[in-house]
């Protein structure tokens, strides 16, 4: 398996999509770790997308690699430094880092999930505009951040510190991206789906306009699946797939709308969480089976530490196979990722909180201002 398949897209900050149209920027309510925001179409961790790493042994507990955080924010233990994985089958090397992005082109990185450094921004109070970074993904030594308002853009970095903006634009905002084999694929507003064969330097095979927004992507070794929603007179779930070799598949309508971080991949299946609280699984992104129903509620989905995890009915729910689900106690927040035994949650104004047990949380980064939207895990190139 190539190193490109080992690392996650973690889907962006949880968002509740507005029933909007057109090519302009948009406002949407979102919730994260202890806060809420008006988010500009953030894809969903995500992302994910999307996924974070698996442990060597799968578990239905909330976390199998707990460490203890002391009051100073230092890491009181070590779980081996695992990070993001697209397939969930192999943990990345211990030198993995976390990179977060957000409004106002904000970027910041961490070697351990506790101490965050190299923070840069264009506008601390940025909004749903062309400076918004909606998502970030990793593959083959490259962190790729995507976003935009009326049009889309992407930025590249090999270490989460120095970033290159290729000054290209796409036809609509970009919500999320993922590494798939030797290419990056991305999806976003107004039906946008595209791929890059040169690590985000340029984009090709843009899909034509469609009255829908894609919000999140997850990927296996051979397939990427994007989810979102239509807009207009009716709003329903939107799904499309690609193997990375060319244009994406045609649009498929499945369930209710999906927001940021509404899909994850692990243990051979894709699992989604839609706005009606319904969980579905699929091995191919085409045929979907309902596996659980929370009756109501928009949701996120994450694969981390060897298990799927989501929230519903006031609890975290976990599954090792995407089909059988168990409720777990905890201080329920929107999760965007996992690294070295630490779960991440984002809040508004901008904060990053971490937990080693999903019950107690510690704030580790709080620049204030407009929020962060997504976190990706990977090894600097």
C-alpha positions as CSV (number, residue, x, y, z in Angstrom):
1,X,0.0,0.0,0.0
2,X,1.4,3.4,-0.9
3,X,1.9,6.0,1.8
4,X,-0.7,8.1,0.1
5,X,-3.3,5.6,1.2
6,X,-2.3,5.8,4.9
7,X,-3.5,9.2,5.8
8,X,-6.8,10.9,6.5
9,X,-9.0,13.5,5.3
10,X,-10.8,14.7,8.4
11,X,-13.9,16.3,7.5
12,X,-14.5,20.0,8.3
13,X,-16.5,21.5,11.1
14,X,-20.0,20.2,11.4
15,X,-22.4,22.4,9.5
16,X,-26.1,22.5,8.8
17,X,-26.4,23.4,5.1
18,X,-28.7,26.2,4.0
19,X,-31.1,25.5,1.2
20,X,-29.3,27.9,-1.1
21,X,-28.3,28.1,-4.7
22,X,-26.2,30.3,-7.0
23,X,-22.4,30.5,-7.1
24,X,-21.9,33.0,-4.3
25,X,-20.8,32.4,-0.7
26,X,-23.2,31.2,1.9
27,X,-23.8,31.3,5.6
28,X,-24.7,28.2,7.7
29,X,-25.0,27.4,11.3
30,X,-22.4,25.0,12.7
31,X,-21.5,23.6,16.0
32,X,-18.2,22.4,17.4
33,X,-16.5,22.0,20.8
34,X,-18.6,24.1,23.0
35,X,-19.5,26.8,20.5
36,X,-21.4,27.7,17.4
37,X,-20.7,29.6,14.2
38,X,-22.0,30.9,11.0
39,X,-19.9,28.8,8.7
40,X,-19.6,29.4,5.0
41,X,-20.4,26.0,3.5
42,X,-17.6,24.1,5.2
43,X,-17.4,20.7,3.9
44,X,-17.4,18.3,6.3
45,X,-14.4,16.9,8.8
46,X,-13.6,15.7,7.5
47,X,-13.2,14.0,5.5
48,X,-12.4,13.3,6.3
49,X,-13.5,13.6,6.1
50,X,-13.4,11.7,6.9
51,X,-11.1,9.4,8.8
52,X,-8.4,9.2,11.4
53,X,-6.1,6.3,12.2
54,X,-6.9,2.8,13.4
55,X,-5.4,1.1,16.4
56,X,-3.9,-2.4,16.0
57,X,-7.0,-3.9,17.8
58,X,-10.5,-2.7,17.0
59,X,-12.6,-1.7,20.0
60,X,-16.2,-0.7,20.7
61,X,-15.1,1.5,23.5
62,X,-14.9,5.3,23.1
63,X,-11.1,5.2,23.0
64,X,-8.6,2.4,23.2
65,X,-5.5,4.6,23.4
66,X,-6.1,6.9,26.3
67,X,-3.5,9.3,27.7
68,X,-3.8,11.7,30.6
69,X,-3.6,15.5,30.1
70,X,-2.2,17.4,33.1
71,X,-3.3,21.0,33.9
72,X,-0.4,22.5,32.0
73,X,-1.5,20.8,28.8
74,X,1.4,18.4,28.6
75,X,0.9,14.8,27.6
76,X,1.1,12.6,30.6
77,X,1.5,9.4,28.6
78,X,2.1,8.1,25.1
79,X,0.0,5.9,22.8
80,X,2.4,5.6,20.0
81,X,1.7,8.7,18.0
82,X,-0.8,7.4,15.5
83,X,-2.4,9.7,13.0
84,X,-4.7,9.6,10.0
85,X,-5.5,6.7,7.7
86,X,-7.7,6.7,4.6
87,X,-8.5,3.0,4.9
88,X,-8.3,2.6,8.7
89,X,-6.2,-0.5,8.3
90,X,-2.7,0.8,9.0
91,X,-1.6,3.5,11.4
92,X,0.8,6.1,10.1
93,X,4.3,6.5,11.6
94,X,4.7,8.3,14.9
95,X,6.1,11.5,13.3
96,X,2.6,12.4,12.1
97,X,1.4,16.0,12.8
98,X,-2.0,17.7,12.8
99,X,-2.8,20.7,10.6
100,X,-5.9,22.9,11.1
101,X,-7.3,25.5,8.8
102,X,-10.3,27.9,8.9
103,X,-11.8,31.3,8.2
104,X,-9.5,34.1,7.1
105,X,-7.1,31.6,5.5
106,X,-6.0,30.5,9.0
107,X,-3.5,27.7,9.4
108,X,-1.8,26.2,12.4
109,X,0.0,22.9,13.1
110,X,0.8,20.6,16.0
111,X,3.3,17.8,16.6
112,X,1.4,16.2,19.4
113,X,-2.2,17.6,19.4
114,X,-1.5,19.7,22.5
115,X,0.9,22.5,21.5
116,X,-0.1,24.4,18.4
117,X,2.4,26.6,16.5
118,X,3.2,28.4,13.3
119,X,-0.2,30.1,13.3
120,X,-0.9,32.4,10.3
121,X,-4.0,34.2,9.0
122,X,-5.1,36.7,6.5
123,X,-8.1,38.0,8.4
124,X,-8.8,37.1,12.1
125,X,-12.5,37.9,11.6
126,X,-12.9,36.4,8.1
127,X,-16.4,35.4,6.9
128,X,-18.0,33.4,4.1
129,X,-15.7,34.9,1.5
130,X,-12.9,34.0,-0.9
131,X,-10.4,33.8,2.0
132,X,-12.3,31.0,3.7
133,X,-10.5,27.6,4.0
134,X,-13.2,25.0,4.3
135,X,-11.2,21.8,4.5
136,X,-7.8,20.2,4.5
137,X,-6.5,16.8,3.5
138,X,-3.2,14.9,3.3
139,X,-1.5,12.6,0.9
140,X,2.0,11.6,-0.1
141,X,3.8,14.2,1.9
142,X,1.4,17.1,0.9
143,X,-1.2,18.9,3.0
144,X,-3.8,20.4,0.7
145,X,-6.2,23.1,2.0
146,X,-9.3,24.0,0.0
147,X,-12.0,26.7,0.2
148,X,-13.3,29.8,-1.4
149,X,-16.5,31.8,-1.7
150,X,-17.9,32.6,-5.1
151,X,-15.0,30.6,-6.6
152,X,-12.7,27.9,-5.2
153,X,-9.0,27.7,-4.5
154,X,-6.4,25.5,-2.9
155,X,-3.1,25.9,-1.1
156,X,-0.3,23.3,-0.6
157,X,2.3,22.7,2.1
158,X,4.8,19.9,2.8
159,X,5.1,20.7,6.5
160,X,2.0,22.8,7.6
161,X,4.3,25.9,8.0
162,X,5.2,27.1,4.5
163,X,2.2,27.3,2.1
164,X,2.0,27.9,-1.6
165,X,-1.1,29.4,-3.3
166,X,-1.0,28.5,-7.0
167,X,-3.3,31.4,-7.7
168,X,-5.7,29.3,-9.6
169,X,-9.5,29.4,-9.2
170,X,-12.3,26.8,-9.7
171,X,-15.8,27.5,-10.8
172,X,-17.3,27.2,-7.3
173,X,-16.1,26.9,-3.7
174,X,-14.3,23.7,-2.7
175,X,-15.6,22.0,0.4
176,X,-13.4,19.0,0.9
177,X,-10.6,17.0,-0.7
178,X,-8.9,13.6,-0.3
179,X,-5.9,11.7,-1.6
180,X,-6.9,8.8,-3.9
181,X,-4.0,6.8,-5.2
182,X,-1.7,9.2,-7.1
183,X,-4.2,12.1,-7.3
184,X,-6.1,14.5,-5.1
185,X,-9.9,14.7,-5.7
186,X,-12.1,17.5,-4.5
187,X,-15.8,18.5,-4.4
188,X,-17.8,21.6,-3.5
189,X,-20.5,24.1,-4.5
190,X,-22.8,23.9,-7.4
191,X,-21.9,20.3,-8.2
192,X,-18.2,21.0,-8.4
193,X,-16.0,17.8,-8.6
194,X,-12.5,17.8,-9.9
195,X,-9.1,16.1,-9.6
196,X,-5.5,17.1,-9.5
197,X,-2.7,14.9,-10.9
198,X,0.1,17.3,-9.7
199,X,-0.5,17.6,-6.0
200,X,-2.9,20.5,-6.2
201,X,-0.9,22.7,-8.5
202,X,-3.7,22.5,-11.1
203,X,-7.2,21.0,-11.4
204,X,-8.9,19.2,-14.2
205,X,-12.1,17.3,-15.2
206,X,-14.4,19.9,-13.5
207,X,-18.0,18.7,-13.5
208,X,-20.7,20.9,-15.0
209,X,-23.0,23.0,-12.9
210,X,-25.5,21.1,-10.8
211,X,-28.0,22.5,-8.3
212,X,-26.4,21.0,-5.3
213,X,-23.4,21.4,-2.9
214,X,-21.0,18.7,-1.9
215,X,-19.8,19.0,1.7
216,X,-17.6,16.0,2.6
217,X,-15.5,13.2,1.0
218,X,-14.1,9.9,2.3
219,X,-11.9,7.5,0.4
220,X,-10.7,3.9,0.4
221,X,-7.7,2.8,-1.6
222,X,-9.6,2.7,-4.8
223,X,-12.7,4.9,-4.5
224,X,-13.7,8.3,-3.2
225,X,-17.3,9.2,-2.2
226,X,-18.6,12.7,-1.9
227,X,-21.9,13.6,-0.1
228,X,-23.9,16.8,0.1
229,X,-27.3,18.1,-0.7
230,X,-29.4,19.5,-3.5
231,X,-31.0,23.0,-3.3
232,X,-34.0,24.7,-4.7
233,X,-37.6,23.6,-4.3
234,X,-36.6,20.4,-2.5
235,X,-33.4,19.4,-0.5
236,X,-32.3,15.8,-0.5
237,X,-29.0,13.9,0.0
238,X,-26.5,14.0,-2.9
239,X,-23.8,11.3,-3.5
240,X,-21.2,10.9,-6.2
241,X,-18.1,8.6,-6.6
242,X,-14.8,8.5,-8.5
243,X,-11.9,6.1,-8.9
244,X,-9.6,9.0,-9.6
245,X,-9.0,8.2,-13.2
246,X,-11.2,10.8,-14.7
247,X,-14.6,12.6,-14.2
248,X,-16.8,11.7,-11.3
249,X,-20.0,9.7,-11.6
250,X,-23.3,11.2,-12.1
251,X,-25.3,12.6,-9.1
252,X,-27.2,10.1,-7.0
253,X,-30.0,11.1,-4.6
254,X,-29.8,9.2,-1.3
255,X,-31.6,10.1,1.9
256,X,-31.7,13.6,3.5
257,X,-29.1,16.2,3.1
258,X,-25.5,15.6,4.3
259,X,-23.5,18.4,5.9
260,X,-19.8,18.7,6.7
261,X,-18.1,15.5,8.0
262,X,-21.2,13.5,7.1
263,X,-19.2,10.5,5.8
264,X,-16.3,8.3,6.9
265,X,-14.6,5.2,5.6
266,X,-13.1,2.3,7.5
267,X,-13.0,-1.5,7.6
268,X,-14.1,-1.8,4.0
269,X,-17.3,0.3,4.2
270,X,-18.4,3.9,3.8
271,X,-20.8,5.2,6.5
272,X,-22.9,8.3,6.3
273,X,-25.0,10.3,8.8
274,X,-27.8,12.5,7.2
275,X,-29.9,15.4,8.5
276,X,-32.7,13.0,9.5
277,X,-30.4,11.2,11.8
278,X,-30.2,8.1,9.5
279,X,-26.9,6.1,9.2
280,X,-26.3,4.2,6.0
281,X,-23.4,2.0,4.9
282,X,-22.1,1.0,1.5
283,X,-19.1,-0.9,0.2
284,X,-19.2,0.7,-3.3
285,X,-20.8,4.2,-2.8
286,X,-23.7,3.1,-5.1
287,X,-25.8,0.8,-3.0
288,X,-26.7,2.0,0.5
289,X,-28.2,0.2,3.4
290,X,-29.9,1.9,6.4
291,X,-28.1,0.6,9.6
292,X,-29.4,2.9,12.3
293,X,-31.9,5.7,12.8
294,X,-31.7,8.5,15.5
295,X,-35.1,9.8,14.2
296,X,-33.8,13.4,13.9
297,X,-30.7,15.4,13.8
298,X,-28.0,16.4,11.4
299,X,-24.8,14.5,12.1
300,X,-21.1,14.0,11.6
301,X,-19.3,10.7,11.1
302,X,-15.6,9.9,11.9
303,X,-13.5,6.8,11.7
304,X,-10.7,6.9,14.3
305,X,-8.9,4.5,16.7
306,X,-10.2,1.5,14.9
307,X,-13.9,2.4,15.0
308,X,-16.6,4.6,13.6
309,X,-17.9,7.2,15.9
310,X,-20.9,9.7,15.7
311,X,-23.4,11.3,18.0
312,X,-27.1,11.0,18.4
313,X,-29.7,10.8,21.2
314,X,-27.4,12.7,23.5
315,X,-24.6,10.1,23.3
316,X,-21.6,9.1,21.3
317,X,-22.2,5.9,19.3
318,X,-19.5,3.6,18.1
319,X,-19.2,0.7,15.7
320,X,-16.4,-1.5,14.5
321,X,-18.2,-2.6,11.3
322,X,-20.5,0.3,10.5
323,X,-23.6,-1.9,11.1
324,X,-23.9,-2.6,14.8
325,X,-23.9,0.5,17.0
326,X,-23.4,0.9,20.7
327,X,-24.1,4.1,22.8
328,X,-21.1,5.4,24.8
329,X,-21.1,8.0,27.6
330,X,-19.3,11.3,27.2
331,X,-19.4,15.0,26.9
332,X,-20.9,15.0,23.4
333,X,-19.2,17.4,20.9
334,X,-18.5,17.5,17.2
335,X,-15.3,15.5,16.7
336,X,-12.9,16.4,13.8
337,X,-10.1,13.9,14.4
338,X,-7.8,11.9,16.5
339,X,-4.0,11.9,17.0
340,X,-1.7,10.2,19.6
341,X,-4.7,9.3,21.8
342,X,-6.2,12.7,21.7
343,X,-9.7,13.5,20.2
344,X,-10.1,17.0,18.7
345,X,-13.1,19.3,18.8
346,X,-13.4,22.8,17.2
347,X,-15.4,25.7,18.6
348,X,-16.4,29.3,17.8
349,X,-14.8,31.7,18.5
350,X,-11.8,29.8,17.2
351,X,-10.7,27.1,19.7
352,X,-9.2,23.6,19.7
353,X,-10.1,21.3,22.6
354,X,-8.7,17.9,23.2
355,X,-9.8,14.9,25.2
356,X,-8.3,11.5,25.9
357,X,-11.6,9.9,27.1
358,X,-14.4,11.9,25.5
359,X,-15.6,12.9,29.0
360,X,-13.2,15.7,30.1
361,X,-11.9,18.3,27.7
362,X,-9.0,20.7,27.8
363,X,-8.6,23.8,25.7
364,X,-5.2,23.8,24.0
365,X,-5.5,26.6,21.4
366,X,-7.7,29.7,21.5
367,X,-6.8,32.5,19.0
368,X,-10.3,33.9,19.1
369,X,-12.0,35.5,16.1
370,X,-13.5,33.5,13.3
371,X,-13.5,29.7,13.6
372,X,-11.3,26.8,12.4
373,X,-13.1,24.4,10.1
374,X,-11.0,21.2,9.7
375,X,-8.0,19.2,10.8
376,X,-5.9,16.7,8.7
377,X,-3.2,14.3,10.0
378,X,-0.1,13.4,8.0
379,X,3.7,13.1,7.9
380,X,5.6,16.1,6.6
381,X,7.0,15.5,3.2
